[in-house]
Amino acid sequence: MGNRNPKDYLITRHHIIPKSRDGSSRLENIAGVPDRDHRNYHNLFNNKTPEEIVDYLVNDYWNGKWEYVENVYNKR
């Protein structure tokens, strides 16, 4: 793989519920993620909440096939 930027692997603070959506900066709302993953997350999902992301994936992306997701999750 080409040139790797060391900054991509630095751990950054990700607000699970975005601050712009009234999320707090308390530890319960913070996840430590590599900078590259953090940027990719926001490129994909902007400032959506986790519930909005799941709703989008199930209803728009997977055409409402929630039972498939439930089956896979329940097999864990």
Residue, then its C-alpha position, 0 to 999 in steps of 0.5 A: m500500500g502506498n504512502r501511509n500518513p502516520k496521522d491517520y492512525l492517531i486516536t481522535r475523539h469521536h462524539i457518538i451523539p454529535k455535539s451539533r445534535d446536543g451530544s455532550s463531551r462526557l466520556e459516555n458519549i466519546a469513542g476513541v477512533p483512528d483519525r482516518d476512520h473518524r474522517n471516513y465516518h463523517n464522510l459517510f454519515n455526516n452528523k447523524t446519530p447512531e439511530e439515524i444511521v441504522d434507520y437509513l441503512v435498514n430502510d433506504y440502503w437495505n430496502g427495509k430488510w430488517e429481519y436479515v440484520e436481526n438474524v445475523y445479529n442474533k447468531r453472534 
